[in-house]
């Protein structure tokens, strides 16, 4: 079943993308929640017109996302967590903690745009990816240190 996404959905696609999904997922979740519309010919033409009209806005959004990526820089973050003697932390480092650490640096990033490369449950160095725009992704290193 082909649908046109109305919002960015992680792992599926970005706004105005035409994607192929299983019929149940499209009919029972994406369309009723307002995340997608059926990819009929008239809807495809409507979306194409909307994309054409919003092209100049998209350039501004991309440049804003690039500015945020430049503001983040390459400096590594340090996240403090309570840890046991073996180096295992109590709980796990979350995207909210990363978002707060970036906010302390003066960069506001939505926690939903942050994803880890693996679980963060031990002290040490890790990497994450911030998906600021479909063409602007920022890789960042961070360290988990004991409190």
Secondary structure as GFF3:
##gff-version 3
##sequence-region A 1 147
A	DSSP	beta_strand	2	5	.	.	.	ID=ss1
A	DSSP	beta_strand	18	20	.	.	.	ID=ss2
A	DSSP	alpha_helix	23	25	.	.	.	ID=ss3
A	DSSP	pi_helix	26	30	.	.	.	ID=ss4
A	DSSP	beta_strand	36	38	.	.	.	ID=ss5
A	DSSP	alpha_helix	41	53	.	.	.	ID=ss6
A	DSSP	alpha_helix	55	72	.	.	.	ID=ss7
A	DSSP	beta_strand	77	81	.	.	.	ID=ss8
A	DSSP	alpha_helix	95	104	.	.	.	ID=ss9
A	DSSP	three_ten_helix	111	113	.	.	.	ID=ss10
A	DSSP	beta_strand	114	116	.	.	.	ID=ss11
A	DSSP	beta_strand	124	133	.	.	.	ID=ss12
A	DSSP	beta_strand	136	146	.	.	.	ID=ss13
###
